[in-house]
Amino acid sequence: MITEPDADARRFLAHLPVGERLPIPEDAAPSWSIFPYEPSEGGALRVRPLDAPELPEPPRHGEAGPAECKECGRPDEEYVWTDEHWRLRAFGEPHGLPAVLLLHPRGHHDLLDLPPARAAELGPMLQRAERAVLGLGGVGRVHVNRWGDGGAHLHLWLIARPEGQRQLLGSTLPLWMDVLPPLPDDLRADTLHRIAAALAADGGTAHL
């Protein structure tokens, strides 16, 4: 028997222009030099030719240490939730997904030099954050990603897919994030407040 989506699912689906063809924003993934496809003269997509290697690679932001790292310099008030060792913040750009968050260690570490005590906490911290996002209702899946090409301070992305929107499955979800119309401000604020409160119930401080 087919059932109607519940109220939580509808909250994240109501603003989506289902059936409409969306415009591609000028700064979306197809404009990036790292996007692997480009249109051919006939309009079909083709794979971009590979550029020559750039060796040595330029340093990432924060590679020189915490003094020049913008994540280290952010006050706790700019985060959704913090504790003694971890901080969780919301992705700052507008987006149309239920939640897009970044988990950082408070100390200036990348994954390779994460102290053993923090490394042991990483899995449980990701589980806590995922539970908080799933607790919103209306979330089909929470993807955890770590790229790390732009910044040397470890940051793991938690990207929530709205329940029922199976066109957004898997690795396409970050690309859709740039294209979908943004969540209404009140819904986004309520969502972040609920995530912060859920995390703070098990310790740490909610900042929303």
Z-matrix of the N, CA and C atoms (Angstrom, degrees):
N
C 1 1.461
C 2 1.520 1 109.63
N 3 1.308 2 117.63 1 132.26
C 4 1.462 3 122.36 2 178.71
C 5 1.524 4 108.63 3 -84.41
N 6 1.347 5 116.13 4 129.18
C 7 1.460 6 120.32 5 179.47
C 8 1.524 7 109.67 6 -112.76
N 9 1.312 8 115.82 7 155.85
C 10 1.463 9 121.02 8 176.52
C 11 1.521 10 110.04 9 -72.30
N 12 1.344 11 118.66 10 145.35
C 13 1.462 12 119.74 11 175.44
C 14 1.520 13 110.19 12 -61.83
N 15 1.335 14 116.80 13 146.79
C 16 1.455 15 119.20 14 -177.75
C 17 1.525 16 110.77 15 -74.62
N 18 1.332 17 115.14 16 175.83
C 19 1.466 18 120.28 17 -174.31
C 20 1.520 19 111.60 18 -62.33
N 21 1.350 20 117.49 19 -37.45
C 22 1.464 21 119.79 20 179.64
C 23 1.522 22 111.05 21 -62.62
N 24 1.327 23 117.08 22 -43.28
C 25 1.458 24 120.09 23 178.76
C 26 1.516 25 111.02 24 -63.36
N 27 1.329 26 116.84 25 -41.46
C 28 1.464 27 119.93 26 -178.20
C 29 1.523 28 111.97 27 -63.83
N 30 1.347 29 117.21 28 -30.36
C 31 1.474 30 119.49 29 179.21
C 32 1.513 31 111.15 30 -56.80
N 33 1.325 32 117.39 31 -40.70
C 34 1.459 33 121.12 32 -175.93
C 35 1.522 34 112.78 33 -89.61
N 36 1.306 35 116.73 34 -10.19
C 37 1.464 36 120.55 35 -179.03
C 38 1.519 37 112.52 36 -100.17
N 39 1.338 38 117.18 37 -23.27
C 40 1.461 39 120.65 38 -170.64
C 41 1.523 40 112.89 39 -62.70
N 42 1.345 41 118.12 40 -32.36
C 43 1.470 42 119.62 41 -176.23
C 44 1.527 43 112.83 42 -86.13
N 45 1.345 44 117.79 43 -6.50
C 46 1.457 45 120.72 44 -176.41
C 47 1.538 46 110.46 45 -80.19
N 48 1.328 47 118.10 46 131.48
C 49 1.471 48 121.55 47 -178.16
C 50 1.531 49 111.13 48 -82.41
N 51 1.322 50 116.44 49 69.23
C 52 1.464 51 121.58 50 -176.64
C 53 1.527 52 109.80 51 -58.79
N 54 1.320 53 116.03 52 132.45
C 55 1.460 54 121.91 53 178.11
C 56 1.513 55 114.54 54 88.81
N 57 1.337 56 117.53 55 -12.11
C 58 1.466 57 120.29 56 179.08
C 59 1.528 58 110.11 57 -92.35
N 60 1.325 59 115.43 58 150.70
C 61 1.465 60 120.03 59 174.74
C 62 1.524 61 108.11 60 -88.76
N 63 1.321 62 116.59 61 119.50
C 64 1.456 63 121.51 62 -175.45
C 65 1.523 64 111.21 63 -86.36
N 66 1.326 65 118.16 64 144.48
C 67 1.465 66 120.08 65 174.49
C 68 1.523 67 110.39 66 -73.25
N 69 1.310 68 116.86 67 154.12
C 70 1.462 69 122.06 68 175.81
C 71 1.524 70 108.24 69 -90.32
N 72 1.324 71 119.16 70 116.08
C 73 1.467 72 120.01 71 177.65
C 74 1.529 73 111.29 72 -59.37
N 75 1.314 74 116.02 73 149.53
C 76 1.467 75 120.29 74 -176.52
C 77 1.516 76 112.92 75 -59.42
N 78 1.343 77 116.86 76 -32.49
C 79 1.472 78 119.84 77 -177.24
C 80 1.524 79 112.90 78 -100.18
N 81 1.328 80 117.58 79 14.81
C 82 1.468 81 121.04 80 179.77
C 83 1.524 82 110.73 81 -74.23
N 84 1.326 83 116.05 82 174.33
C 85 1.462 84 122.52 83 -171.82
C 86 1.531 85 115.07 84 -51.58
N 87 1.350 86 120.82 85 -38.15
C 88 1.466 87 118.37 86 -179.30
C 89 1.528 88 114.44 87 -60.86
N 90 1.344 89 117.01 88 -19.24
C 91 1.465 90 119.38 89 178.94
C 92 1.527 91 112.55 90 -86.49
N 93 1.325 92 118.05 91 -9.85
C 94 1.466 93 121.01 92 -176.72
C 95 1.525 94 110.44 93 -76.39
N 96 1.316 95 115.34 94 143.40
C 97 1.466 96 119.41 95 177.30
C 98 1.529 97 111.46 96 -66.27
N 99 1.331 98 117.84 97 -22.19
C 100 1.469 99 121.42 98 -179.50
C 101 1.527 100 112.20 99 -88.60
N 102 1.325 101 119.03 100 -5.50
C 103 1.465 102 121.03 101 177.56
C 104 1.521 103 108.11 102 -68.75
N 105 1.342 104 118.94 103 128.19
C 106 1.467 105 119.35 104 -169.97
C 107 1.519 106 115.93 105 -76.13
N 108 1.336 107 119.04 106 -9.94
C 109 1.462 108 120.38 107 -175.27
C 110 1.521 109 111.03 108 -118.67
N 111 1.327 110 115.47 109 150.88
C 112 1.458 111 121.93 110 174.19
C 113 1.521 112 108.08 111 -143.36
N 114 1.350 113 117.76 112 154.06
C 115 1.466 114 118.55 113 179.19
C 116 1.530 115 110.97 114 -73.95
N 117 1.303 116 115.75 115 143.08
C 118 1.467 117 120.52 116 173.99
C 119 1.521 118 108.64 117 -88.13
N 120 1.331 119 116.84 118 178.02
C 121 1.463 120 120.64 119 -179.07
C 122 1.526 121 111.16 120 -60.88
N 123 1.315 122 117.44 121 -32.01
C 124 1.459 123 120.82 122 179.29
C 125 1.517 124 113.45 123 -82.51
N 126 1.333 125 117.63 124 -4.33
C 127 1.453 126 121.57 125 178.89
C 128 1.512 127 114.41 126 99.23
N 129 1.324 128 118.07 127 -16.93
C 130 1.463 129 120.08 128 178.62
C 131 1.526 130 109.97 129 -73.63
N 132 1.321 131 116.17 130 154.54
C 133 1.460 132 119.84 131 178.11
C 134 1.519 133 110.58 132 -78.10
N 135 1.303 134 115.35 133 145.39
C 136 1.460 135 121.35 134 173.37
C 137 1.531 136 107.55 135 -138.89
N 138 1.308 137 117.10 136 161.84
C 139 1.463 138 121.88 137 -179.56
C 140 1.525 139 109.31 138 -78.25
N 141 1.316 140 116.54 139 133.68
C 142 1.463 141 120.80 140 177.55
C 143 1.535 142 110.12 141 -65.34
N 144 1.309 143 118.47 142 147.53
C 145 1.472 144 119.50 143 172.21
C 146 1.523 145 109.83 144 -69.37
N 147 1.327 146 116.44 145 146.96
C 148 1.455 147 121.23 146 179.32
C 149 1.526 148 110.73 147 -74.00
N 150 1.341 149 116.00 148 135.38
C 151 1.459 150 120.90 149 173.93
C 152 1.529 151 109.63 150 -75.87
N 153 1.318 152 115.43 151 163.50
C 154 1.464 153 120.42 152 175.23
C 155 1.524 154 109.43 153 -65.92
N 156 1.334 155 119.02 154 146.15
C 157 1.468 156 121.33 155 178.41
C 158 1.529 157 111.40 156 -59.65
N 159 1.313 158 115.68 157 148.78
C 160 1.470 159 122.07 158 176.24
C 161 1.527 160 107.67 159 -112.35
N 162 1.328 161 115.66 160 97.78
C 163 1.459 162 121.66 161 -177.03
C 164 1.523 163 110.92 162 -125.30
N 165 1.334 164 118.24 163 133.99
C 166 1.462 165 126.09 164 -4.45
C 167 1.525 166 111.22 165 -69.82
N 168 1.327 167 116.97 166 156.65
C 169 1.457 168 120.10 167 178.54
C 170 1.527 169 110.39 168 -68.11
N 171 1.339 170 117.31 169 146.02
C 172 1.467 171 119.30 170 176.31
C 173 1.530 172 110.21 171 -65.98
N 174 1.335 173 118.00 172 150.08
C 175 1.470 174 120.05 173 -179.13
C 176 1.525 175 111.15 174 -65.93
N 177 1.326 176 115.65 175 146.99
C 178 1.460 177 120.93 176 174.30
C 179 1.528 178 109.90 177 -77.77
N 180 1.323 179 115.60 178 163.37
C 181 1.458 180 118.99 179 174.79
C 182 1.531 181 108.92 180 -61.89
N 183 1.319 182 116.46 181 133.00
C 184 1.455 183 121.82 182 179.41
C 185 1.508 184 114.61 183 86.00
N 186 1.333 185 117.03 184 0.63
C 187 1.465 186 119.82 185 -178.35
C 188 1.524 187 111.47 186 -62.45
N 189 1.333 188 116.92 187 -30.14
C 190 1.465 189 120.65 188 -177.84
C 191 1.524 190 113.01 189 -78.84
N 192 1.327 191 118.11 190 -6.67
C 193 1.456 192 120.06 191 177.31
C 194 1.515 193 113.41 192 124.21
N 195 1.329 194 117.06 193 177.80
C 196 1.465 195 121.36 194 -173.33
C 197 1.521 196 114.48 195 -64.58
N 198 1.337 197 117.65 196 -24.96
C 199 1.467 198 119.10 197 -177.36
C 200 1.519 199 112.16 198 -62.10
N 201 1.338 200 117.81 199 -30.12
C 202 1.463 201 120.26 200 -179.85
C 203 1.526 202 112.77 201 -110.63
N 204 1.324 203 117.15 202 16.39
C 205 1.457 204 121.54 203 -177.39
C 206 1.528 205 109.79 204 -95.79
N 207 1.323 206 116.62 205 121.59
C 208 1.465 207 119.61 206 -178.13
C 209 1.530 208 111.59 207 -69.07
N 210 1.345 209 117.89 208 -29.30
C 211 1.460 210 119.10 209 178.36
C 212 1.531 211 110.76 210 -67.72
N 213 1.321 212 116.82 211 -41.33
C 214 1.462 213 119.77 212 177.25
C 215 1.527 214 111.24 213 -62.46
N 216 1.334 215 116.25 214 -32.83
C 217 1.461 216 120.70 215 -176.96
C 218 1.513 217 114.93 216 -82.51
N 219 1.317 218 118.71 217 -8.94
C 220 1.470 219 120.39 218 -179.14
C 221 1.532 220 110.15 219 -72.66
N 222 1.330 221 118.55 220 133.74
C 223 1.469 222 119.82 221 174.06
C 224 1.523 223 110.60 222 -72.44
N 225 1.317 224 116.30 223 156.29
C 226 1.463 225 120.56 224 -179.51
C 227 1.525 226 112.26 225 -57.33
N 228 1.327 227 116.95 226 -28.99
C 229 1.463 228 120.52 227 -177.27
C 230 1.522 229 112.77 228 -64.29
N 231 1.327 230 118.20 229 -16.73
C 232 1.460 231 121.22 230 177.33
C 233 1.529 232 112.23 231 -85.87
N 234 1.311 233 116.58 232 0.43
C 235 1.462 234 121.57 233 -178.95
C 236 1.520 235 110.60 234 -105.40
N 237 1.308 236 115.52 235 159.01
C 238 1.464 237 121.81 236 175.69
C 239 1.528 238 110.07 237 -74.09
N 240 1.333 239 115.79 238 -41.31
C 241 1.466 240 122.31 239 -175.42
C 242 1.520 241 108.29 240 -154.42
N 243 1.338 242 116.28 241 146.70
C 244 1.470 243 120.80 242 176.63
C 245 1.526 244 109.49 243 -144.67
N 246 1.347 245 114.49 244 157.70
C 247 1.460 246 120.04 245 164.58
C 248 1.521 247 107.41 246 -140.09
N 249 1.302 248 117.01 247 -162.71
C 250 1.462 249 120.83 248 -174.48
C 251 1.528 250 112.45 249 -63.02
N 252 1.337 251 117.28 250 -30.25
C 253 1.454 252 120.52 251 -172.20
C 254 1.532 253 115.04 252 -121.21
N 255 1.340 254 118.50 253 -15.81
C 256 1.468 255 121.27 254 -172.94
C 257 1.521 256 110.74 255 -133.95
N 258 1.334 257 114.48 256 151.92
C 259 1.464 258 120.15 257 176.58
C 260 1.530 259 108.50 258 -139.38
N 261 1.331 260 115.71 259 139.52
C 262 1.455 261 122.43 260 -179.85
C 263 1.520 262 108.27 261 -121.91
N 264 1.322 263 116.58 262 124.68
C 265 1.461 264 118.80 263 178.59
C 266 1.523 265 110.65 264 -126.36
N 267 1.314 266 113.90 265 159.41
C 268 1.457 267 120.73 266 177.31
C 269 1.520 268 109.81 267 -84.43
N 270 1.325 269 116.38 268 142.35
C 271 1.461 270 120.89 269 172.19
C 272 1.521 271 107.99 270 -59.66
N 273 1.333 272 116.72 271 131.53
C 274 1.457 273 121.01 272 -169.45
C 275 1.515 274 116.20 273 -79.05
N 276 1.339 275 117.75 274 -20.49
C 277 1.461 276 119.63 275 -177.27
C 278 1.529 277 110.67 276 -84.36
N 279 1.344 278 118.02 277 149.20
C 280 1.468 279 119.82 278 176.51
C 281 1.532 280 110.74 279 -59.99
N 282 1.329 281 115.81 280 144.27
C 283 1.462 282 120.10 281 179.07
C 284 1.526 283 108.18 282 -156.05
N 285 1.328 284 116.14 283 164.51
C 286 1.451 285 121.09 284 -175.69
C 287 1.508 286 115.14 285 -105.27
N 288 1.328 287 118.33 286 13.16
C 289 1.464 288 121.91 287 -177.50
C 290 1.529 289 110.88 288 -96.03
N 291 1.333 290 118.22 289 159.82
C 292 1.463 291 119.42 290 -178.81
C 293 1.521 292 113.82 291 -56.83
N 294 1.324 293 118.05 292 -39.12
C 295 1.459 294 121.44 293 178.81
C 296 1.518 295 109.39 294 -161.13
N 297 1.325 296 115.86 295 140.68
C 298 1.467 297 122.95 296 171.75
C 299 1.524 298 105.60 297 -135.34
N 300 1.326 299 116.58 298 115.19
C 301 1.458 300 122.65 299 -171.78
C 302 1.519 301 110.23 300 -130.36
N 303 1.342 302 115.44 301 157.77
C 304 1.453 303 120.99 302 175.81
C 305 1.524 304 109.16 303 -128.43
N 306 1.323 305 115.88 304 126.86
C 307 1.457 306 122.71 305 178.30
C 308 1.522 307 109.22 306 -99.56
N 309 1.348 308 115.87 307 126.15
C 310 1.465 309 122.34 308 -179.14
C 311 1.520 310 110.38 309 -124.47
N 312 1.336 311 117.78 310 143.07
C 313 1.463 312 117.70 311 164.21
C 314 1.532 313 108.31 312 -71.64
N 315 1.312 314 117.07 313 147.37
C 316 1.463 315 119.22 314 178.81
C 317 1.533 316 110.34 315 -65.56
N 318 1.317 317 116.95 316 -40.53
C 319 1.456 318 120.12 317 177.89
C 320 1.518 319 111.68 318 -73.74
N 321 1.317 320 116.73 319 157.63
C 322 1.468 321 121.95 320 -177.47
C 323 1.526 322 109.75 321 -82.80
N 324 1.338 323 115.61 322 89.06
C 325 1.456 324 122.05 323 -178.88
C 326 1.521 325 109.51 324 -136.01
N 327 1.322 326 115.84 325 151.70
C 328 1.454 327 121.50 326 165.45
C 329 1.529 328 106.96 327 -102.39
N 330 1.320 329 116.61 328 178.06
C 331 1.462 330 119.11 329 -176.25
C 332 1.523 331 111.53 330 -61.25
N 333 1.328 332 116.45 331 -38.25
C 334 1.463 333 120.91 332 -175.18
C 335 1.520 334 112.65 333 -66.03
N 336 1.348 335 117.92 334 -32.72
C 337 1.467 336 119.92 335 -177.58
C 338 1.527 337 112.25 336 -112.42
N 339 1.334 338 116.62 337 19.76
C 340 1.456 339 120.15 338 177.43
C 341 1.533 340 108.75 339 -63.39
N 342 1.323 341 118.56 340 126.04
C 343 1.468 342 119.45 341 -178.72
C 344 1.531 343 111.35 342 -57.92
N 345 1.334 344 117.99 343 150.27
C 346 1.462 345 120.42 344 -176.80
C 347 1.532 346 114.12 345 -53.10
N 348 1.320 347 117.03 346 -39.65
C 349 1.470 348 119.12 347 -179.11
C 350 1.527 349 111.05 348 -64.46
N 351 1.358 350 116.49 349 -40.17
C 352 1.474 351 119.78 350 178.89
C 353 1.523 352 110.06 351 -71.49
N 354 1.331 353 117.07 352 -37.33
C 355 1.467 354 119.83 353 179.26
C 356 1.526 355 110.31 354 -62.29
N 357 1.330 356 116.59 355 -37.53
C 358 1.466 357 120.13 356 179.03
C 359 1.529 358 111.27 357 -68.10
N 360 1.333 359 116.66 358 -26.25
C 361 1.465 360 120.77 359 179.76
C 362 1.522 361 113.07 360 -85.27
N 363 1.322 362 117.37 361 -17.33
C 364 1.462 363 120.53 362 -170.97
C 365 1.526 364 112.50 363 -60.98
N 366 1.326 365 117.30 364 -48.72
C 367 1.464 366 119.28 365 179.61
C 368 1.521 367 112.50 366 -59.53
N 369 1.344 368 118.14 367 -51.32
C 370 1.460 369 119.17 368 177.38
C 371 1.533 370 113.43 369 -59.77
N 372 1.343 371 117.43 370 -35.04
C 373 1.471 372 119.45 371 178.45
C 374 1.522 373 110.64 372 -65.60
N 375 1.323 374 117.46 373 -42.03
C 376 1.460 375 120.44 374 177.52
C 377 1.524 376 110.76 375 -63.67
N 378 1.332 377 116.67 376 -38.50
C 379 1.457 378 119.69 377 177.30
C 380 1.525 379 110.90 378 -63.47
N 381 1.330 380 117.39 379 -43.15
C 382 1.468 381 120.82 380 178.55
C 383 1.517 382 110.85 381 -60.61
N 384 1.338 383 115.94 382 -46.26
C 385 1.468 384 119.34 383 -178.54
C 386 1.523 385 110.88 384 -65.23
N 387 1.332 386 117.35 385 -40.97
C 388 1.460 387 119.81 386 179.23
C 389 1.527 388 110.94 387 -64.39
N 390 1.329 389 117.00 388 -41.91
C 391 1.468 390 119.74 389 178.29
C 392 1.522 391 111.10 390 -61.02
N 393 1.329 392 116.11 391 -39.59
C 394 1.465 393 119.62 392 179.80
C 395 1.528 394 111.08 393 -63.91
N 396 1.332 395 116.70 394 -39.46
C 397 1.468 396 119.99 395 179.55
C 398 1.529 397 110.43 396 -71.36
N 399 1.325 398 117.26 397 -46.13
C 400 1.466 399 120.02 398 178.77
C 401 1.525 400 111.45 399 -62.30
N 402 1.337 401 116.50 400 -28.70
C 403 1.452 402 120.78 401 179.07
C 404 1.520 403 114.10 402 -65.26
N 405 1.335 404 116.63 403 -14.61
C 406 1.462 405 120.23 404 176.03
C 407 1.522 406 111.03 405 -64.06
N 408 1.339 407 116.41 406 -29.10
C 409 1.459 408 120.68 407 -169.03
C 410 1.520 409 109.35 408 77.74
N 411 1.308 410 116.07 409 153.62
C 412 1.455 411 119.76 410 178.98
C 413 1.514 412 114.42 411 77.64
N 414 1.345 413 117.68 412 11.62
C 415 1.461 414 122.55 413 179.22
C 416 1.519 415 108.52 414 -110.78
N 417 1.334 416 116.73 415 121.36
C 418 1.453 417 120.57 416 -178.36
C 419 1.513 418 113.17 417 -78.64
N 420 1.332 419 116.58 418 -36.45
C 421 1.458 420 121.15 419 -177.33
C 422 1.530 421 108.11 420 -161.83
N 423 1.345 422 115.83 421 152.13
C 424 1.460 423 121.47 422 173.22
C 425 1.522 424 107.40 423 -117.92
N 426 1.326 425 117.45 424 115.23
C 427 1.458 426 121.41 425 178.74
C 428 1.526 427 109.54 426 -89.34
N 429 1.321 428 116.24 427 136.49
C 430 1.464 429 121.94 428 176.32
C 431 1.522 430 107.51 429 -110.52
N 432 1.329 431 115.95 430 123.06
C 433 1.464 432 121.15 431 -177.13
C 434 1.523 433 110.31 432 -129.54
N 435 1.304 434 115.24 433 145.43
C 436 1.464 435 121.29 434 171.56
C 437 1.520 436 107.36 435 -134.29
N 438 1.348 437 116.26 436 116.09
C 439 1.462 438 120.02 437 176.31
C 440 1.530 439 109.58 438 -105.26
N 441 1.308 440 118.92 439 -67.61
C 442 1.461 441 120.53 440 171.90
C 443 1.510 442 115.74 441 83.59
N 444 1.344 443 119.24 442 11.37
C 445 1.464 444 119.57 443 178.14
C 446 1.526 445 112.77 444 -79.09
N 447 1.340 446 117.35 445 -19.53
C 448 1.460 447 119.51 446 -176.23
C 449 1.511 448 114.37 447 -97.60
N 450 1.335 449 117.74 448 -30.45
C 451 1.456 450 120.58 449 -175.67
C 452 1.511 451 111.75 450 -136.44
N 453 1.344 452 115.97 451 143.48
C 454 1.458 453 121.70 452 -177.65
C 455 1.524 454 112.74 453 -85.83
N 456 1.343 455 117.80 454 -13.12
C 457 1.465 456 121.46 455 176.65
C 458 1.525 457 107.14 456 -83.98
N 459 1.327 458 116.79 457 120.88
C 460 1.460 459 120.97 458 -175.50
C 461 1.526 460 111.35 459 -51.70
N 462 1.317 461 116.06 460 130.53
C 463 1.462 462 121.47 461 175.54
C 464 1.522 463 108.12 462 -144.78
N 465 1.322 464 115.23 463 124.92
C 466 1.453 465 121.57 464 177.85
C 467 1.522 466 108.57 465 -109.94
N 468 1.321 467 115.48 466 129.40
C 469 1.454 468 121.85 467 -178.69
C 470 1.521 469 109.78 468 -86.24
N 471 1.321 470 116.12 469 137.62
C 472 1.461 471 122.53 470 168.57
C 473 1.529 472 106.44 471 -118.61
N 474 1.324 473 116.12 472 114.03
C 475 1.463 474 122.16 473 -172.63
C 476 1.524 475 108.06 474 -120.93
N 477 1.319 476 116.49 475 118.48
C 478 1.464 477 121.91 476 -173.75
C 479 1.524 478 110.77 477 -95.93
N 480 1.333 479 114.89 478 131.75
C 481 1.476 480 120.64 479 175.73
C 482 1.520 481 109.57 480 -96.23
N 483 1.351 482 117.41 481 132.03
C 484 1.460 483 118.73 482 176.89
C 485 1.522 484 111.33 483 -63.56
N 486 1.310 485 115.37 484 136.20
C 487 1.459 486 121.38 485 -179.49
C 488 1.530 487 110.48 486 -59.44
N 489 1.325 488 115.30 487 134.17
C 490 1.459 489 120.95 488 177.75
C 491 1.509 490 114.37 489 94.26
N 492 1.341 491 118.44 490 -22.15
C 493 1.461 492 120.84 491 -178.91
C 494 1.526 493 109.88 492 -87.91
N 495 1.327 494 115.30 493 77.06
C 496 1.454 495 120.80 494 -174.32
C 497 1.527 496 112.11 495 -76.90
N 498 1.311 497 118.17 496 -8.95
C 499 1.465 498 120.87 497 172.38
C 500 1.528 499 110.94 498 -68.52
N 501 1.332 500 116.51 499 -15.38
C 502 1.466 501 121.95 500 -177.34
C 503 1.527 502 112.16 501 -99.64
N 504 1.323 503 117.04 502 17.92
C 505 1.465 504 120.61 503 -174.76
C 506 1.527 505 112.92 504 -62.66
N 507 1.326 506 114.97 505 150.70
C 508 1.462 507 122.74 506 165.38
C 509 1.508 508 115.90 507 60.77
N 510 1.322 509 114.92 508 -140.81
C 511 1.462 510 120.79 509 -171.87
C 512 1.519 511 113.46 510 -70.35
N 513 1.343 512 117.92 511 -8.18
C 514 1.467 513 118.94 512 176.66
C 515 1.529 514 111.94 513 -77.70
N 516 1.339 515 118.11 514 -16.21
C 517 1.461 516 120.38 515 -172.90
C 518 1.532 517 113.19 516 -58.13
N 519 1.350 518 120.29 517 -46.01
C 520 1.465 519 118.61 518 178.20
C 521 1.533 520 113.23 519 -61.51
N 522 1.339 521 118.23 520 -27.77
C 523 1.459 522 120.38 521 178.05
C 524 1.535 523 110.74 522 -73.07
N 525 1.329 524 116.30 523 -40.47
C 526 1.460 525 120.13 524 175.88
C 527 1.527 526 111.01 525 -63.97
N 528 1.315 527 116.96 526 -29.80
C 529 1.463 528 120.86 527 -178.56
C 530 1.526 529 111.70 528 -55.66
N 531 1.337 530 117.17 529 -34.49
C 532 1.463 531 121.86 530 -179.39
C 533 1.518 532 113.05 531 -78.67
N 534 1.315 533 117.62 532 -17.02
C 535 1.460 534 121.76 533 -168.95
C 536 1.525 535 112.79 534 -104.55
N 537 1.328 536 117.48 535 -36.34
C 538 1.463 537 120.53 536 -175.46
C 539 1.528 538 111.08 537 -67.43
N 540 1.327 539 117.73 538 146.40
C 541 1.469 540 119.85 539 176.38
C 542 1.524 541 109.98 540 -63.00
N 543 1.338 542 117.66 541 144.13
C 544 1.474 543 120.64 542 -174.61
C 545 1.523 544 112.74 543 -64.11
N 546 1.329 545 114.26 544 152.61
C 547 1.463 546 120.19 545 171.75
C 548 1.526 547 109.72 546 -59.12
N 549 1.330 548 118.30 547 147.18
C 550 1.466 549 119.97 548 170.48
C 551 1.528 550 110.06 549 -57.59
N 552 1.336 551 116.95 550 144.80
C 553 1.465 552 121.02 551 -175.77
C 554 1.516 553 112.48 552 -57.32
N 555 1.338 554 117.23 553 -40.67
C 556 1.464 555 118.84 554 -177.20
C 557 1.520 556 111.79 555 -68.55
N 558 1.331 557 116.96 556 -35.01
C 559 1.461 558 120.38 557 177.87
C 560 1.522 559 110.69 558 -69.34
N 561 1.322 560 116.79 559 -41.62
C 562 1.468 561 120.11 560 179.38
C 563 1.534 562 110.08 561 -63.68
N 564 1.341 563 117.18 562 -43.89
C 565 1.457 564 120.50 563 -179.75
C 566 1.520 565 111.10 564 -63.28
N 567 1.327 566 117.27 565 -43.17
C 568 1.464 567 120.87 566 179.36
C 569 1.521 568 110.81 567 -64.08
N 570 1.321 569 116.39 568 -40.49
C 571 1.461 570 121.04 569 -179.90
C 572 1.522 571 111.13 570 -61.86
N 573 1.331 572 117.44 571 -47.46
C 574 1.462 573 120.85 572 -179.53
C 575 1.523 574 111.02 573 -65.77
N 576 1.326 575 117.00 574 -37.31
C 577 1.463 576 120.10 575 177.71
C 578 1.525 577 110.45 576 -61.92
N 579 1.316 578 117.50 577 -42.98
C 580 1.466 579 121.15 578 -178.76
C 581 1.524 580 111.30 579 -67.93
N 582 1.336 581 117.31 580 -37.39
C 583 1.467 582 120.35 581 177.09
C 584 1.524 583 110.19 582 -64.95
N 585 1.341 584 116.53 583 -45.33
C 586 1.466 585 121.08 584 -179.79
C 587 1.524 586 110.76 585 -61.26
N 588 1.319 587 116.70 586 -43.98
C 589 1.465 588 120.48 587 -178.79
C 590 1.527 589 111.11 588 -65.44
N 591 1.317 590 117.36 589 -39.42
C 592 1.464 591 120.65 590 179.62
C 593 1.527 592 111.10 591 -64.40
N 594 1.318 593 117.30 592 -40.80
C 595 1.467 594 119.96 593 178.02
C 596 1.523 595 111.03 594 -68.58
N 597 1.332 596 116.73 595 -43.19
C 598 1.461 597 120.05 596 -177.50
C 599 1.530 598 112.17 597 -66.21
N 600 1.325 599 117.44 598 -22.58
C 601 1.463 600 120.03 599 177.28
C 602 1.522 601 112.01 600 -62.33
N 603 1.334 602 116.53 601 -24.04
C 604 1.465 603 121.19 602 178.56
C 605 1.518 604 112.37 603 -106.60
N 606 1.354 605 116.95 604 13.81
C 607 1.459 606 121.16 605 179.01
C 608 1.511 607 112.04 606 121.27
N 609 1.321 608 115.51 607 162.38
C 610 1.448 609 119.78 608 -178.33
C 611 1.514 610 111.56 609 85.14
N 612 1.353 611 115.62 610 -173.19
C 613 1.460 612 122.06 611 -174.13
C 614 1.504 613 111.86 612 -124.27
N 615 1.328 614 116.70 613 128.05
C 616 1.467 615 121.70 614 172.85
C 617 1.519 616 108.04 615 -83.31
N 618 1.316 617 117.45 616 136.09
C 619 1.465 618 121.40 617 -178.28
C 620 1.510 619 112.14 618 -110.41
N 621 1.321 620 118.88 619 13.10
C 622 1.461 621 122.46 620 -179.91
C 623 1.524 622 109.10 621 -125.87
